[in-house]
Amino acid sequence: MEKIIVSLVGLFGIVFTAWFFFGKKEEAVEVSGNIDIKVSGGYNPSTIILKKGKTTTLSFLRTDQNPCLEDIIISEFKIKKNLPLNERVDVSLKPEKTGEFEISCGMNMFHGKLIVR
């Protein structure tokens, strides 16, 4: 009986680990104009689709006290902004080339993605 319980717990652990790391897929949000991004334990939404040549405003609102999330960096567009707690910060950009571009925090621990089509 002990072997069965240990085997079931081990199997559950494997399935949970696989789901946690490989099963969670966040949908990409397509934007034209502006979008609100909540900064709390990461970026929500974390994947944003933009249109090439169109100006888009990303409006960040940080509600997480984690000091790592105090800055937002979009290196491809040479953007680095401070995100004060509970204050909205707008970042406008007009992407001129297509591709995938990373959004990260100041310590490079939290990530998001901009997809330009």
PyMOL commands that set and color helices and strands:
alter all, ss='L'
color gray80, all
select helices_A, chain A and resi 2-23+67-70+75-77
alter helices_A, ss='H'
color red, helices_A
select strands_A, chain A and resi 29-30+34-39+43-44+47-50+56-62+71-74+79-82+88-93+99-105+111-116
alter strands_A, ss='S'
color yellow, strands_A
deselect
rebuild
show_as cartoon
